[in-house]
Amino acid sequence: MGKVLALAVGLGLAGWLLRTLGAAPGGEAAEAWVQRFGLEQSLKGEAIFILVGSLAAAVGVPRQAVAFLGGYVFGPVIGGALSLLAQILSCAAAYGWARLVGRAWAERRLAGRFGRRLRPLRDSLAASPFGATLALRLLPIGNNLALNLLAGLSGIPALAFFAGSLVGYLPQTAIFALAGAGVAVDRSSQLALAAVLFLGSAGIGFWLLRRHRAGRAMDDDQG
């Protein structure tokens, strides 16, 4: 009962933080975030960005938006690195919270009708934590927070999940940091390059996912 209450309180806190942090930054919204949180190119500004970016991604703000804001404020290299750190911290926080608080509750729900659509994804993660996580992170679709919570609730090995997330985060983090920097300095060439790289990253993600599923199907047939 205590863990279920903690789960509910955590979800309520996440909703409040999401409303407080506002919508995903982009264009004029990015400048609003800069003004709201006092982001600047300094150690203090970088520390504030990591804190704000981690909280934002942990409660459901798209990780691509965090990378965009990082590139907008700090440039593609430093902004991308800070964004990647913020994303990993948010991933670890959501995963750890879900694993410590709600794992037993989730197992009961996954055993019933609630888990009918989630069990295949959970099984894929359990069968290949690194490979499945990498493929899902590279895709331009899906919910970052939901995957973090599902992995934690299902008890997916932390090291493989974090490693897959780190590698999978890299391409889109670099792409959106590049796009954010392009908006900041008004360079259409950077935006065009970001768009091309995004399509390439998405294609690799879909290919890896299909390969992963094909491999599992072959294993099932042999079994």
C-alpha positions as CSV (number, residue, x, y, z in Angstrom):
1,M,0.0,0.0,0.0
2,G,2.8,2.4,0.9
3,K,4.6,1.8,-2.5
4,V,1.3,2.4,-4.4
5,L,0.8,5.7,-2.5
6,A,4.4,6.7,-3.3
7,L,3.8,5.8,-7.0
8,A,0.7,8.1,-7.0
9,V,2.5,10.9,-5.3
10,G,5.4,10.6,-7.7
11,L,3.1,10.8,-10.7
12,G,1.3,13.8,-9.3
13,L,4.6,15.6,-8.7
14,A,5.7,14.8,-12.3
15,G,2.5,16.4,-13.6
16,W,3.1,19.5,-11.5
17,L,6.7,19.8,-12.7
18,L,5.6,19.4,-16.3
19,R,3.2,22.2,-16.0
20,T,5.7,24.4,-14.2
21,L,8.5,23.7,-16.7
22,G,6.1,24.5,-19.6
23,A,6.0,23.2,-23.2
24,A,8.9,21.9,-25.1
25,P,11.4,24.6,-26.2
26,G,11.6,25.6,-29.9
27,G,12.2,28.9,-31.6
28,E,10.7,31.6,-29.5
29,A,9.9,29.2,-26.7
30,A,13.6,28.4,-26.3
31,E,14.3,32.1,-25.6
32,A,11.5,32.0,-23.0
33,W,13.2,29.1,-21.2
34,V,16.5,31.0,-21.3
35,Q,14.9,34.0,-19.7
36,R,12.9,31.9,-17.2
37,F,15.8,29.9,-15.8
38,G,18.7,32.4,-16.4
39,L,20.6,30.1,-18.8
40,E,23.9,31.6,-19.9
41,Q,27.3,30.4,-21.2
42,S,28.9,30.0,-17.8
43,L,29.5,27.2,-15.2
44,K,26.4,28.4,-13.4
45,G,24.3,28.4,-16.5
46,E,25.5,24.9,-17.4
47,A,24.7,23.6,-14.0
48,I,21.2,25.2,-14.1
49,F,20.7,23.7,-17.6
50,I,21.6,20.1,-16.4
51,L,19.3,20.4,-13.5
52,V,16.4,21.9,-15.5
53,G,17.0,19.5,-18.4
54,S,17.1,16.5,-16.2
55,L,13.9,17.4,-14.4
56,A,12.2,18.3,-17.7
57,A,13.1,15.0,-19.4
58,A,12.3,13.0,-16.2
59,V,8.7,14.3,-16.2
60,G,8.0,13.8,-19.9
61,V,9.4,16.8,-21.8
62,P,10.8,15.3,-25.1
63,R,14.5,14.6,-24.8
64,Q,14.9,16.1,-28.3
65,A,13.6,19.4,-26.9
66,V,16.3,19.4,-24.2
67,A,18.9,18.9,-26.8
68,F,17.5,21.7,-28.9
69,L,17.6,24.0,-26.0
70,G,21.2,22.9,-25.2
71,G,22.3,23.7,-28.7
72,Y,20.5,27.0,-28.7
73,V,22.2,28.2,-25.6
74,F,25.6,26.6,-25.6
75,G,26.3,25.6,-29.2
76,P,26.2,22.1,-30.8
77,V,29.2,20.6,-29.0
78,I,28.9,21.8,-25.4
79,G,25.2,21.9,-25.7
80,G,25.0,18.4,-27.0
81,A,27.3,17.0,-24.3
82,L,25.3,18.8,-21.5
83,S,22.0,17.6,-23.0
84,L,23.3,14.0,-23.2
85,L,24.2,14.2,-19.5
86,A,20.8,15.6,-18.6
87,Q,19.1,12.8,-20.5
88,I,21.0,10.0,-18.9
89,L,20.4,11.5,-15.4
90,S,16.7,11.7,-16.1
91,C,16.7,8.2,-17.5
92,A,18.4,6.9,-14.4
93,A,16.0,8.8,-12.1
94,A,12.9,7.5,-13.8
95,Y,14.2,4.0,-14.0
96,G,15.4,3.9,-10.4
97,W,12.1,5.4,-9.1
98,A,10.0,2.9,-11.0
99,R,12.1,0.0,-10.0
100,L,12.2,0.9,-6.3
101,V,8.6,2.0,-5.9
102,G,6.4,0.2,-8.4
103,R,8.0,-3.1,-9.6
104,A,5.7,-5.4,-7.6
105,W,2.7,-3.4,-8.6
106,A,3.7,-3.5,-12.3
107,E,4.2,-7.3,-12.3
108,R,0.6,-7.8,-11.1
109,R,-0.7,-5.5,-13.8
110,L,1.4,-7.0,-16.5
111,A,0.1,-10.4,-15.6
112,G,-3.5,-9.2,-16.3
113,R,-5.3,-7.5,-19.2
114,F,-3.5,-4.2,-18.5
115,G,-0.2,-5.7,-19.8
116,R,-1.5,-7.2,-23.0
117,R,0.0,-4.5,-25.1
118,L,3.1,-3.9,-22.9
119,R,4.2,-7.5,-22.4
120,P,5.7,-7.9,-26.0
121,L,7.8,-4.8,-25.4
122,R,8.8,-5.9,-22.0
123,D,9.7,-9.3,-23.3
124,S,11.8,-7.7,-26.1
125,L,13.7,-5.6,-23.6
126,A,14.2,-8.6,-21.3
127,A,15.5,-10.8,-24.1
128,S,18.0,-8.2,-25.4
129,P,18.2,-5.3,-23.1
130,F,21.0,-3.4,-24.9
131,G,19.9,-4.2,-28.5
132,A,16.2,-3.5,-28.0
133,T,16.9,-0.4,-26.0
134,L,19.3,0.9,-28.7
135,A,16.8,0.3,-31.5
136,L,13.9,2.0,-29.6
137,R,16.1,5.0,-28.7
138,L,17.0,5.6,-32.3
139,L,13.4,5.7,-33.5
140,P,11.8,9.1,-33.9
141,I,8.6,7.8,-32.3
142,G,7.8,6.5,-28.9
143,N,7.9,8.0,-25.4
144,N,11.2,8.3,-23.6
145,L,9.6,8.5,-20.1
146,A,7.3,5.5,-20.7
147,L,10.3,3.4,-21.8
148,N,12.3,4.4,-18.7
149,L,9.4,3.6,-16.4
150,L,8.6,0.3,-18.2
151,A,12.3,-0.8,-17.9
152,G,12.4,0.0,-14.2
153,L,9.0,-1.5,-13.5
154,S,10.0,-4.7,-15.3
155,G,13.4,-5.0,-13.7
156,I,15.4,-4.8,-16.9
157,P,19.2,-5.0,-16.1
158,A,20.3,-1.4,-15.4
159,L,23.8,-1.5,-17.0
160,A,22.6,-2.8,-20.3
161,F,19.6,-0.5,-20.4
162,F,21.7,2.6,-19.6
163,A,24.3,1.6,-22.1
164,G,21.8,1.1,-24.8
165,S,20.1,4.4,-23.9
166,L,23.4,6.3,-23.9
167,V,24.4,5.1,-27.4
168,G,20.8,5.5,-28.7
169,Y,20.6,9.0,-27.4
170,L,23.7,10.2,-29.1
171,P,22.5,10.7,-32.7
172,Q,19.3,12.6,-32.0
173,T,20.9,14.6,-29.3
174,A,23.6,15.7,-31.7
175,I,21.0,16.4,-34.4
176,F,18.8,18.5,-32.3
177,A,21.6,20.4,-30.6
178,L,22.8,21.2,-34.1
179,A,19.3,22.4,-35.0
180,G,19.1,24.5,-31.9
181,A,22.5,26.1,-32.7
182,G,21.3,26.7,-36.2
183,V,18.2,28.6,-35.0
184,A,20.3,30.6,-32.6
185,V,22.7,31.8,-35.3
186,D,20.2,31.7,-38.1
187,R,22.1,29.2,-40.3
188,S,19.8,27.3,-42.6
189,S,22.6,25.0,-43.6
190,Q,22.8,23.6,-40.1
191,L,19.1,23.0,-40.0
192,A,19.2,21.2,-43.4
193,L,22.1,19.0,-42.1
194,A,20.1,18.2,-38.9
195,A,17.1,17.2,-41.0
196,V,19.2,14.8,-43.2
197,L,20.9,13.3,-40.1
198,F,17.6,12.8,-38.4
199,L,16.2,10.8,-41.3
200,G,19.4,8.7,-41.4
201,S,19.1,8.0,-37.6
202,A,15.5,7.1,-37.9
203,G,16.3,4.7,-40.8
204,I,19.0,2.9,-38.7
205,G,16.6,2.6,-35.8
206,F,13.8,1.0,-37.9
207,W,16.4,-1.3,-39.5
208,L,17.8,-2.4,-36.1
209,L,14.3,-3.0,-34.8
210,R,13.3,-5.1,-37.8
211,R,16.6,-7.1,-37.4
212,H,16.0,-7.6,-33.7
213,R,12.4,-8.8,-34.3
214,A,13.6,-11.1,-37.2
215,G,16.2,-12.6,-34.9
216,R,13.7,-13.3,-32.2
217,A,11.4,-14.9,-34.7
218,M,14.1,-17.2,-35.9
219,D,15.0,-18.2,-32.3
220,D,11.4,-19.0,-31.6
221,D,11.2,-21.2,-34.7
222,Q,14.3,-23.1,-33.8
223,G,13.0,-23.5,-30.3
